[in-house]
Amino acid sequence: MRHKLTGHDHAALLIAHIACTDKQLHNREIKQLATFLRTDASDVATQEINKILVEADDAIDLTSVLSAVPVTEQKRTLEIAFRMAYADGHLHLEESTLLKQIAGKWNISTGGMKAIDAKARYGTAHEDETVKKPTSPEAKIVQTLDLLFSKGLLNAVAKASDGVWQRKLRRLRHQVLFAGPEYAVAVQHCRAVAKHDFKHIKSHLKRIQKMLENLQTNLSKTIVKMDTGSQKTGNEKKKVLDSLQGLRNDLSTTLADNVIKTREGLAAKHRALQYFTVAFMGKTKAGKSTLHAVITGQGWDEIGTGKQRKTRHNRVYEIDHLRIIDTPGIGAPEADGRTDEEIALSIVDEADIICFVVTNDNQQKEEFEFLQTLKTAGKPLVILLNWKSGLNSLRKLRKFIRDADEILSPKPVADPQSKNARDVSGHLRRIRRYATKYYENDYFYIIPVHLYAAQLARKGEKPEFENELYDASKVEDFLHCIRMDILRDGAIHRSQTLLGSTAGSVETVRDWLAEKATGLYDMAAELQTSRDRFDTIMSKAESDAKQEMHSHIKSYFRRLRDQEVPEFAERHYNAKSERLGKEWQNWLKNKGLIDALQSELQATFSYFEDKVQEGLEEVGKDLEMMARMKMKRLKVDRSGQEFSWRNTVRIGGGLVGLVGGIIVVSNPIGWIAVGIGTLLGLVASFFQSKDKKRLKAVTKLRNTLRKELNSQKGKVLKEQTKEFEKCSKKLRQNVFQHFELLNESIKAIGSLCRAGEDDLGREVDSINRAYASRVLQWLTQNPKSEITLEEQVSAVNRQCGNRMEIRTSLLKQQIRPGEDVRRALQEDLEISWGSKQTNTKE
């Protein structure tokens, strides 16, 4: 270790790493870490922990921490680590995995680790606690009067008095905003619904996880089967498997990722089971941390200029049965490749409402593009417009308090031509335009607030204006929106999180498999078409090559007959028979004739191979899906395709034998007298001139050679054509073999993807039917927490985040207005009650 740290310091560093493992920092984890630092750790450890929390480049890594813990301290340190993991009430999958790895590294037995786990879990067990603010007697009186006489009566009384009573009434109501019998009933109903929905979705996600794991296994088995079961040659199998490598990696990696996401999704839903969760998202410096600090009264130290964040993790706070998640600012890429946007998106699965924070000083469409990634989750959306204006002087502060209703009013004001009215209206129109474009609907609220004013009030920095500033900030409007959402729609939002968005997530995987299956089957069909097309291309290339080869051979024999034979005969007519064959061979070799023909024929075959390769490349252009499926293109394998030139040599070698036979009748010195007639002939020839004898021998040798060359030309053409066709056939077989094996493999993998698509489709349908039953319960104000209407949902056609059609045997009932339904569900809804269809768009 580069710093001098104590054993307690090592434990502190370890629990800091544990706290960051699940990319969430819970307020209980922060408290436990702070307590440990105050009692057991040094100042040096505090500095190092801060580096760990911000993931600084020079932070001490986990491996170094584990190596530095003395053996005698390891069990105690592991227990401390387990307590930190349980601090937020849940042992996250990533935390569990890490703790097991630590126990293994420290050679702590499985039994010993389980004992430590049990002790830590028992020691950190706590009730379902939330930070509760004390409710004053006056607030309870106001709450009672509101229940008895409605809020309108007290509002009228307060308005008739001075402004002090209006502000006091707001503060008293704020105390009971997330309290009281009405709120308690809604919270308990939300919990009961969540409990049943979680049990329902848990069984689905377990099956889905098993399905994806089986699909991974079957994919590997299919590849192995192709490798071991195919009758094709080993070289062709290797080429096909190489071609499929990209596809196999893509499928395997994506399936493995989705198995992990399924497990993590289930853990996230369980973690948020007891709470209604609101997630704050937006760019850096938008005011998210200020908002959660204003609401919770915690985390003021996390608020700064935005230039340097305290952590790169989601911060979790629980208060008044609410679970509030403050995410890092979106948009900034990080060195480790993980962006703040990815960290923020990791909590969407467990959020019931998304609060997207924007500012009036720097609205750009890029920040609203982030909403596209939230759309498929189908989460209710509230957009908070954080109005930034200077409050750095007493004059500006008083002006803001006086004009707050006009500055932050989302409705028409008394003077629509005033500067303040134009400012807020313009921003609201721009926000709605951008958000509608990227969220693909306008089913959301936009609430203007002044978070800095609320910060000044809550922190007591302007005590003389504390109440006025808080009232003017309009934060209470946002909190009231959340409260009413819980009272009216809390149960359906919980079902959206547990059932609706889960169906959307599984549907995404199903659609991915469907896309792969369709792409693979289309590719298989395209491969067959391409094979036929390539056959035509290769046949023409083969015909052209044979024609050119014949032309070369005929030209070669023509030269032998017209040029080489006469010259050879003139020079070698009187050569001895045993030397004549060797002289002819040397003649051809010295002239380079055999090598020239070999070169020409080799060039012809190479040209043929090039044409075949061009044909494959041309076909490949029509197989663009191969690139999209990450498969390699086909290539001609020239290894093992060498054209045999042994028959070319026979053009020379064969002629050697030919000349040897000619010598017997052509050499004028090699005659033997046989019989009278022969003798007379010899006597007569003796008197012939020497030139005439030479001319006669040359002519006879030349004519005989030409006659035999014509005979040899036919044989050579036949043998060379046969050899070429043999090589061409082998090349054709190899390419077609590649096509066929690739086609067979693609269909097999496509069949697996289609089967996985069907399995996941059935799960999506079942989850959507459960969700549809919850929607019907919510619409008809059915108070039951169990999913009792699922059997009455005959069919559901749902496009997550866009629309849902429900067919039910229930008779038509009076339901809520369509606008309220769309805002709550974030989807258009059509219901067929019995045999009659009703459209809530009306």
LUMZA-938811 format. One record per residue (C-alpha): x negated, y negated, z negated. Coordinates in steps of 0.1 Angstrom, whole numbers, plus 5000, padded with zeros to 4 digits. Layout:
BEGIN
XYZ...
END
This chain:
BEGIN
500050005000498749655008500249504976499649614941503049754930504149944900506250264899509350054892508549844922508450144945511950244932513149894940511749904975513350244980516850134970516449834993515850075021518850295010521049985009520249905045520550255058524250225069523749875083526049735057525249545025528049575000528449314972528149594947524849704963523549344961524549324924522849654916519749554934519649214917520049384883517249624890514949334901515649134869514949434846512449664863510649504892507949244897507948924917505849094943508549354947511249084951509248924980508849264997512549344993513549025010511349135039513049475040516549305040515649085070513749365087510549155089507749295110505449305080507949475057506649785039508150085057510050365041507250625047504750415029507150365000507750734996504050824998503350574970505850714945503950934919505051294916506051234880508450954891510051114921513051274905513950964886513450754917515650984937518350944911518150564914518350604952521550814949523050554926522450284951524050504978527150544957527250184946529950094972531950394963531050614993528050825003527650735040526551005064523250815072522550775035523251145028520951245056518151015044518351135008518151495019515051405039513451235009514251534987512551755012509551535015509151534977509651914976512751874954514852194957518352194970519652284936517652004920518951754946522551854940522151814903520651464908523551384932526151494907524551294879524350984900527851014914529251054878527150764866528450534893532050644893534350344890537950264894539350104925538149774914538549434931537349104919540448954903540748584896542648484865546248364871547248064851550648044833551547754856550847964887553048244874555847994868555547864903555548224916558748294897560447974909559548054945561148394941564248254925564847934944562747974975559647774983561647495000563047374967559647324950558247174982561046914982560446834945556746794950557146574981559446344961556646284936553146154943550446344963548946484931551846714925551746844961548146934958548647094924551447304938549147424966546447524941548947704919550247894949546747974960546248154927549048394935548448404972547048764970548948854939552448904927555049184930555749134967552049154975551449444952554249644969552849575003549349674993550550004977552550075009549550005030547550245009550150515010550450485048546650485052546350795030548650995051547250865084543750945073544651305065546251325099543451175119540851365099542051695113542051545148538551415145537251735131538651925161537351665185533851685170533952065174535152025210532251795219529752025202531152325221530952125253527252055246526652425240528552535271526652285292523352435280524652785286525652695321522252565329520652875315523053095335522052915366518452975358518753345350521853465368521353325403520053545430518253255446514453235446512753095416511352805436514852705448516352735414513552515400514352245426518052255419517552245381515151945387517851775407520351835379518051715352519351355352522951465351522251715324520451455303523251205308525951445298523951585268522951245255526351095258528051405242525551395213526151015209529951075207529551355182527651105160530250835166533051065157531351155124530550795117534050685127535650925102533250805075534050435083537750495081537450675048535250395035537950135042540850355031541850164999541549815014542949595040539949495060539249155077536149115098534548775105532848755139531348475160528048325171525348205147526247895127529947925136530747925098531448295091529248305060530747985047534248125052533548445032531848235005534848005003537248304999535148514976533148254957530048474964527148454989526448084988522748154991523448325025524547985040521947795058521147625091521447945111517847945122516848225098519348475086519048645052519848995066520649155099523349365083527049345079527949195044530949355027532949194999536049324981538449084965542249094957542649434976540949275006537849405022535949115039533149185063530748905073528849005105525648865119525948605146526348755180524248695210520548715199518549015211516149165186512649315189513849675181516349665209519349645186521349325190523349135164526349205187525849585183525549545145528749345145530649585167529749875144532449765120535349725145536450085138537249995101538649645106542449585104542149225117539449045136538848685127536848525155535148195144534347925169533447565166534447235182530947125189529647395213532347605229530947815258532648085277529748325269530848355233534348435243533048715267532448905235536148945231536149185261534349445240537049415213539949445237540049825240540149855202543549695202542849495170545049195159543048875165543048545147540848275161539548025136538547685150535947545126536047175130532647025125532546655117530246455095531146415059527846265049529245935037531945835013533745645041533745945064534846175036537845955026538745915063538846285068540946345037543346085049543546205085543146575080546746665090546246485123542746605130543446975123547046985134547747265159551147105166552046775183551346485160553146155155550845975180549846225208547645955224545445915193541846025197542146295170545246435186543546455220540446615205542146905187544646965216541846985241539947235220542947445214543747455251540247545260540047825234543347965244542247965281538948145274540348385249543348475271540948545300538648775281541048925256543548975284546548845264547548545243548948745214546848565187546948265164544447975166544047805132541947485129539947455096537147245082534847495065532247245054535047045035536047375018532447445009532047104993535147164973534447524962530847454953531847144933529446924952532046644953533946694921535946374924537446494957537446864950541146924953541746684981538846825002540047184997543647095007542346895037540147185049543347395058541547715047544847785028546647805062544248095072544648275039548448235042548248385077546348695063548848725034551848725056550148975080549749205050553349155038554949195072552649405093550049545069551249905072551249905110547849745111546550025089548050275113546450085142543050125126543450485117545550615146545950355173542350255178541150615172543350725202541650445222538150565212538950925221540650815253537350645263535450975259538251155278538150905306534350935308534651315311537451265337535151035357532351285355534551575366536151385395532751255406531251605405534151765424533951485450530251545452530751915458533051845487530751575501527851825498529752075520530451805546526851695544525652055549527652085581526451755593522851845585523252175604524151975635521151735630518752025625520052225655519251925678515851875662515152245667516252235704514051925710511052085693511352405713511652205746508552005737506652325727507452485760506352175778502952195760502452565767503352535804501052235808498252435792498652725815498952495845495552345836494052685832495252795866494552475886491352355869489652595846490052925865488552795898485552635880485052945858485153175888482552965907480152985878480753335866481653555896478353745893478353775855477954115841481154275829480054305793479353935793482253795813484853815785482553645761481753375787485553305792486053275755483153035751484452835781487752775765486152695732483552455746486252275765488352245733491352375750492652615723492152355696493952095718496952325722497052415686496952045677499751965701501952245688501252155652502251805659505451925675506252125644505351835621507651615642510351875638509851875600510051495600513251505619514651745594513551515566515151215584518351415587518351485550517751125542520551015566522851265549521651135515522850785523526350925524525851085490525550765470527350945441524151145437522450835425525350735403525251085387521451045382520451325405517351345427517751335465517051645486513551665502512051905527509552135509506752165534504852415512505152765526506452635559503152645578503752745615501653045625499152975653497953335657499753365691497953045702494653215696495953515716496253275746492453285746491853625730494353795753492653645783489353785771490854135775492454025808489053905822487354235810489854425832489254205862485554255861485754605873487154495907485654155910481954185902480254245937477154405920479154665901480354885929479655255934479955435968482755685968483555866001482755776037485255496041483755326011480255376023481155216057482654936040479554876019477354906050479554646068479454416038475654446037475454256069477753976057476153656046475353596011477753296009480553496023480053755997480053495969483153325983484953655986484053745950485053405937488353405955489253755943488353665907490353345909493453505924493353795899492953545870495853335882498053635885497353755851497753405836501253385850502053705833500453585800502353255801505653435798504553645769503053345751506253135756508253425742506053495712505553125704509353065705509953365683507353235658508852885658512453015654511253225625509752925607512752705615515152975602513252995569513352615566517052605573517652885548515752695521517652375527521052545528520152755498519452425480522852285491524652605481523052635447523452265440527052285450527652585428525952425399527852095403531252275404530352465372529452155353532451975368534652255355533252205320533951835321537551895333538152145305536851885280538951615295542051835291541251925255540651565246543751455265545951685243544351525212544951175225548551255232549051405197547451095180549450855202552651045192551750995155551050635161554250595180556150735151554550475129555550205153559150315152559050325114557649975113560249845138563150005120561749905086561550265075559850255041558450615042554750655041554751005057554751045094558351165096559451055131556751235152559051515161561551255174558951095197559451295229556851125250554250845248552550675277549950445263547150225276545250125245545149755241547549685270550849865269552750155252555950325263557850535238560650785245562550875214565751055206566650785180569550565188568850205197568349985167567849615160564149545161561949245157561448985184559249085213556648815206556148925170555849285182553249205208551248995184551249275158550549565182548349375207550249565233553349535254555949785241558749955260561150195241563650435256566250485228567950805237568750785274568750405276565550205280564949875262562149635271560849415243559549165268563049015270
END
